[in-house]
Amino acid sequence: MEFKKIITLLAIIVSCTVYAQLQLSEKSQVSILTIGPGYVLNDAFGHSAIRVKDPVYKFDIVFDYGRYDFESEGFYLRFVQGQLDYEVGQSEFDDFFNQYQYQQRSVKEQVLNLNSEQKTAFYLLLKENIKPDNKTYPYDFFYNNCATKIKEGIETTLDNPIVYYPSESFEQLSFRNLIRSDLNQNSWGSFGIDIALGSKIDQIATVEEHLFLPKYLYQLLENARIKTTDAPLVSETKYLNPSDTATYNSVLNSPLFVLSILALILLVITYNDYKNNTRTQWLDLGLFAATGFIGVFLLLLWFATDHTATAYNYNLLWACALNILFMPSLLKTRLNNRGISYIKFLLILLSLMGLHWLTGVQSFAIGLIPLLLGICIRYLFLIHHFKAANRG
């Protein structure tokens, strides 16, 4: 990290030498812009950007990290593999601001307490980063995104330790709960995140690790101080566009409701099977296929991608990949003791999942609760049914 800072500072020094005429004026400002959440999932966490304006040289521009191109070759494959590069971009402030004003998203500005040399150094760092050979960077949602890159830029420019003092209302949360703080927990976006990401994000984040979310970057910058001088890092805060988008979530389209309906269907069919001493074969094949393929997908996310947050995912306790291999056994009218023991094993896995949930090892999507109850009862029925068939 120190070596990286030295290289960056050397680049700034060289840039300053070459572009000495670009020394920003005393009236210039460097500020951090924090944009509120939007309607869609990729906008749900807000956005952060850096504004540099100088009325003497008559420019007002915004640099923001986290840009990506959906049309680029292999975008979705690289995204799934965790190998996607993001970019830093530049735009005129008016164009940038009007975009978020049109979307009715809040825009707050924090003017940094920097002298002319520090402002110029930050500006030249951004101009260096935006060059074609430098503009891309390996994206990481928690450690290398639009907010963390700004923190890194401020600290590199100042070359001075910054102390982040949390407010009195600050509560230290796990990475998962930090994500949930920006999402409705009973939404499909939150549900997908809770399924795909493993127990590594259930660890408590340090104060500085909260900075990966734009709203926490804003909160912690408000009270941040430069260690050697004890001067505040932010000299002024402005509300440029106070309105926030309101998010609406239909209960009828929520994971909890939809999966409750599926669980109810599962329970009704299971009750009829029990009452009539029959077994609905297509239901069991569908159940084991769905849980098995989800399990394979989670294993691929864990072992076949570069995502660090998908490791140690205990959703595999209910989405067992081995269920795919067990499907041919479900075509039989009878099941040997080994097959029955496998279904008992699945019940044990469900019990372990509950234990992991209760002890805080991993928190799971609340929408899973009715479905897991339905699956558990179906497994109990299958054990009873096959035992009865073997006795007959």
C-alpha positions in Angstrom: 0.0 0.0 0.0 2.8 2.4 0.9 4.6 1.5 -2.4 1.4 2.3 -4.3 1.1 5.7 -2.6 4.7 6.5 -3.5 4.2 5.7 -7.1 1.0 7.7 -7.2 2.7 10.7 -5.6 5.6 10.5 -8.0 3.0 10.5 -10.9 1.4 13.6 -9.3 4.8 15.4 -9.0 5.7 14.6 -12.6 2.2 15.9 -13.7 2.6 19.0 -11.6 6.0 19.7 -13.3 4.6 19.2 -16.8 1.4 21.1 -16.2 2.6 23.7 -13.8 0.4 26.3 -15.6 -2.6 24.3 -14.4 -2.1 25.5 -10.8 -5.7 26.0 -9.5 -6.6 29.4 -8.2 -7.4 30.4 -4.6 -11.0 30.5 -5.5 -11.1 26.9 -6.8 -13.1 24.2 -4.9 -12.8 20.5 -4.7 -15.9 18.8 -3.2 -17.5 15.4 -2.8 -21.0 14.9 -4.3 -23.3 12.3 -2.8 -26.2 11.2 -4.8 -29.2 9.5 -3.2 -30.6 6.1 -4.3 -32.6 5.5 -7.4 -35.4 3.2 -8.5 -33.4 0.2 -10.0 -31.1 -2.2 -8.1 -27.8 -0.9 -9.4 -28.8 2.6 -8.3 -30.2 1.5 -4.9 -27.0 2.3 -3.0 -26.5 5.8 -4.4 -23.4 7.2 -6.0 -20.4 9.4 -5.1 -18.4 11.8 -7.3 -15.8 14.5 -7.1 -16.5 18.0 -8.3 -13.6 20.4 -9.3 -14.5 24.0 -10.2 -12.4 27.1 -10.7 -14.2 30.3 -11.6 -10.9 31.9 -12.6 -10.2 29.3 -15.3 -14.0 29.0 -15.9 -14.5 25.2 -15.6 -16.8 23.1 -13.4 -16.3 19.4 -14.0 -17.2 16.2 -12.2 -15.1 13.0 -12.0 -16.9 9.8 -11.0 -15.8 6.2 -10.6 -18.0 3.2 -11.2 -19.0 3.7 -14.9 -19.5 0.5 -17.0 -20.5 -0.3 -20.5 -23.3 -2.9 -20.9 -22.5 -3.2 -24.6 -18.9 -4.2 -24.1 -17.9 -7.6 -25.3 -18.5 -10.3 -22.7 -19.9 -7.8 -20.1 -22.3 -10.2 -18.4 -19.9 -13.2 -18.4 -17.1 -11.1 -16.8 -19.6 -9.6 -14.3 -20.6 -13.1 -13.2 -17.0 -14.2 -13.0 -16.0 -11.1 -10.9 -13.5 -10.0 -13.5 -15.3 -6.8 -14.7 -13.3 -3.6 -15.0 -15.0 -0.3 -14.2 -14.0 3.2 -15.4 -13.6 6.7 -14.1 -15.4 9.3 -16.2 -15.6 13.0 -16.6 -18.5 15.3 -17.3 -19.6 18.9 -17.1 -21.2 19.6 -13.7 -24.4 21.0 -15.2 -24.9 17.8 -17.3 -24.1 15.6 -14.3 -26.4 17.5 -11.9 -29.3 17.8 -14.4 -29.3 14.0 -14.9 -29.9 13.3 -11.2 -32.3 16.2 -10.8 -34.4 14.7 -13.5 -34.3 11.4 -11.7 -35.5 13.2 -8.5 -32.5 11.9 -6.6 -30.9 14.0 -3.8 -27.5 15.6 -4.4 -25.4 16.8 -1.5 -22.1 18.5 -1.7 -19.2 18.6 0.8 -16.5 21.1 0.1 -13.1 19.8 1.1 -10.8 21.9 3.3 -7.8 21.9 1.0 -5.2 24.5 0.1 -4.4 25.5 -3.5 -1.5 23.0 -3.8 -3.7 20.1 -2.5 -6.5 21.0 -4.8 -4.2 21.1 -7.7 -2.6 17.8 -6.7 -6.1 16.2 -6.4 -7.1 17.6 -9.8 -4.0 16.4 -11.5 -4.4 12.9 -9.9 -7.9 12.7 -11.4 -6.6 13.9 -14.8 -3.9 11.3 -14.7 -6.5 8.6 -13.7 -8.8 9.5 -16.6 -6.2 8.9 -19.3 -7.1 5.9 -21.5 -4.3 3.7 -20.1 -5.4 4.5 -16.5 -9.1 4.9 -16.5 -10.1 1.3 -15.9 -9.8 -0.5 -12.5 -10.9 -3.9 -11.2 -14.2 -3.4 -9.5 -15.1 -4.7 -6.1 -18.4 -3.8 -4.5 -17.0 -3.6 -1.0 -13.4 -2.5 -1.4 -12.9 -0.8 -4.8 -16.0 1.2 -5.9 -17.1 4.8 -6.5 -16.9 5.7 -2.8 -13.7 3.9 -1.8 -11.8 5.3 -4.7 -12.7 8.8 -3.5 -11.4 8.0 0.0 -8.2 6.7 -1.5 -7.8 9.9 -3.6 -8.3 12.2 -0.7 -5.8 10.3 1.5 -3.2 10.2 -1.4 -3.6 13.9 -2.1 -3.3 15.0 1.5 -0.5 12.5 2.3 -1.7 13.0 5.8 -3.7 10.6 8.0 -7.4 11.2 8.3 -9.4 10.3 11.4 -13.0 9.3 10.7 -15.1 10.1 13.8 -18.6 8.5 13.6 -21.6 10.4 14.8 -23.4 9.6 18.0 -26.1 7.8 16.1 -23.6 5.6 14.2 -24.1 1.9 14.6 -21.4 -0.5 13.5 -23.1 -3.2 11.2 -22.1 -6.3 9.3 -21.6 -5.9 5.5 -24.9 -7.7 4.9 -26.8 -5.4 7.1 -25.1 -2.4 5.5 -26.5 -3.6 2.2 -29.9 -4.2 3.7 -29.9 -0.6 5.0 -30.4 0.5 1.4 -32.8 -2.2 0.3 -36.2 -3.4 1.3 -35.4 -6.8 2.8 -38.6 -8.2 1.3 -37.5 -7.3 -2.3 -36.2 -9.4 -5.1 -33.0 -7.5 -5.2 -32.3 -8.1 -1.5 -33.4 -11.7 -1.9 -31.0 -12.4 -4.7 -28.1 -10.8 -2.8 -28.9 -12.9 0.3 -28.9 -16.1 -1.8 -25.7 -15.3 -3.8 -23.5 -13.9 -1.1 -22.0 -16.0 1.6 -21.2 -15.8 5.3 -18.1 -13.6 4.7 -20.3 -10.5 4.5 -21.9 -11.3 7.9 -18.8 -10.1 9.7 -18.9 -6.7 11.3 -17.3 -4.0 9.2 -14.8 -1.6 10.7 -15.7 2.1 10.8 -13.7 2.8 7.7 -15.1 -0.2 5.9 -18.5 1.4 6.1 -17.2 3.9 3.5 -18.0 1.6 0.6 -21.5 2.9 0.7 -21.9 6.5 -0.5 -24.2 7.5 2.4 -21.6 6.4 4.9 -18.8 8.2 3.0 -20.9 11.3 3.4 -21.6 10.7 7.1 -18.0 9.9 8.0 -16.5 12.8 6.0 -18.8 15.2 7.9 -16.9 14.5 11.1 -13.5 13.6 9.6 -10.4 15.5 10.7 -6.9 15.8 9.5 -4.8 14.1 12.1 -1.7 16.3 12.3 -3.6 19.6 12.4 -7.0 18.4 13.8 -8.6 20.6 11.1 -12.0 19.4 9.8 -11.8 17.8 6.4 -15.0 19.3 5.2 -15.3 23.1 5.3 -18.9 23.4 4.0 -21.9 21.2 3.3 -24.6 22.1 0.7 -27.9 20.5 -0.3 -28.0 21.0 -4.1 -31.1 18.9 -4.7 -32.8 17.8 -1.5 -35.5 15.5 -3.0 -35.1 11.7 -2.8 -36.8 9.1 -5.0 -39.5 7.2 -3.2 -39.3 3.4 -3.7 -42.5 1.4 -3.9 -42.7 -2.3 -3.3 -45.8 -4.4 -4.1 -46.5 -6.9 -1.4 -48.1 -9.2 -4.0 -44.9 -9.3 -5.9 -42.6 -9.7 -3.0 -40.4 -12.8 -2.3 -42.2 -13.5 1.0 -45.6 -13.5 -0.7 -44.7 -15.5 -3.8 -42.7 -18.1 -1.9 -45.5 -18.4 0.6 -47.9 -19.3 -2.2 -45.4 -21.8 -3.5 -45.0 -23.3 0.0 -48.8 -23.4 0.4 -49.1 -25.3 -2.9 -46.4 -27.7 -1.7 -48.2 -28.3 1.6 -51.6 -28.8 0.0 -50.2 -31.4 -2.5 -48.3 -33.1 0.4 -51.4 -33.3 2.5 -53.4 -34.8 -0.3 -50.6 -37.3 -1.0 -50.5 -38.3 2.7 -54.3 -38.6 2.9 -54.6 -40.7 -0.3 -51.4 -42.7 0.3 -49.9 -41.5 -3.0 -46.9 -39.5 -4.1 -46.9 -36.7 -6.7 -43.7 -37.6 -8.6 -43.4 -34.5 -10.7 -43.5 -32.3 -7.6 -40.5 -34.2 -6.1 -38.6 -34.1 -9.3 -39.2 -30.3 -9.6 -38.2 -29.7 -6.0 -35.0 -31.7 -6.2 -34.1 -30.2 -9.6 -34.6 -26.6 -8.5 -32.7 -27.0 -5.2 -30.0 -29.0 -7.0 -29.4 -26.5 -9.8 -29.4 -23.5 -7.4 -26.8 -25.4 -5.4 -24.6 -25.9 -8.5 -24.9 -22.2 -9.3 -23.8 -21.3 -5.7 -20.9 -23.6 -5.9 -19.8 -22.1 -9.2 -20.1 -18.6 -7.6 -17.9 -19.8 -4.8 -15.2 -21.8 -6.6 -15.3 -20.7 -10.3 -15.4 -16.9 -10.0 -13.2 -14.2 -8.5 -15.9 -12.9 -6.2 -14.7 -13.0 -2.6 -18.1 -12.3 -1.1 -19.7 -15.5 -2.6 -17.5 -17.9 -0.5 -18.7 -19.9 2.5 -22.3 -19.7 1.4 -24.5 -21.7 3.7 -27.5 -21.4 1.4 -26.0 -24.7 0.2 -27.5 -26.3 3.2 -31.0 -26.0 1.6 -29.9 -25.8 -2.0 -27.9 -29.1 -2.0 -26.2 -29.7 -5.4 -26.3 -33.5 -4.8 -30.1 -33.4 -5.2 -29.6 -33.5 -9.0 -27.9 -36.9 -8.7 -30.7 -38.1 -6.5 -33.4 -37.4 -9.0 -33.4 -40.8 -10.7 -34.2 -42.4 -7.4 -37.4 -40.4 -7.2 -38.7 -42.2 -10.3 -38.9 -45.4 -8.3 -41.9 -46.4 -6.2 -39.6 -47.7 -3.5 -36.4 -46.5 -1.9 -33.7 -48.4 -0.1 -32.4 -47.5 3.3 -29.5 -45.5 1.7 -32.0 -43.4 -0.2 -34.1 -42.7 2.9 -31.0 -41.9 4.8 -30.1 -39.3 2.2 -33.5 -37.5 2.7 -32.8 -37.6 6.5 -29.4 -36.1 5.7 -31.2 -33.2 3.9 -33.3 -32.6 7.0 -30.1 -32.4 9.1 -28.7 -29.9 6.7 -31.9 -27.8 7.1 -31.5 -28.0 10.9 -27.8 -26.8 10.5 -29.0 -23.9 8.4 -31.4 -22.9 11.2 -28.5 -23.1 13.7 -26.3 -21.0 11.5 -29.1 -18.4 11.3 -29.8 -18.3 15.0 -26.1 -18.1 16.0 -25.3 -15.3 13.4 -22.9 -17.3 11.3 -25.0 -16.3 8.2 -28.2 -14.4 7.9 -30.6 -15.6 5.2 -33.4 -14.1 3.1 -36.6 -13.8 5.1 -38.5 -14.8 1.9 -37.1 -18.3 2.3 -38.9 -19.0 5.6 -42.2 -20.3 4.3 -40.5 -22.2 1.5 -38.1 -23.9 3.8 -40.9 -25.0 6.1 -42.7 -26.5 3.1 -39.6 -28.3 1.9 -39.0 -29.7 5.4 -42.5 -31.1 5.6 -42.1 -32.6 2.2 -38.9 -34.3 3.2 -40.7 -35.7 6.3 -43.5 -37.0 4.1 -41.1 -38.7 1.7 -39.4 -40.5 4.5 -42.8 -41.7 5.8 -44.0 -42.6 2.4 -41.0 -44.7 1.3 -40.8 -46.4 4.7 -44.5 -47.4 4.3 -43.9 -48.5 0.7 -41.0 -50.7 1.8 -43.1 -52.3 4.5 -45.9 -53.0 2.0 
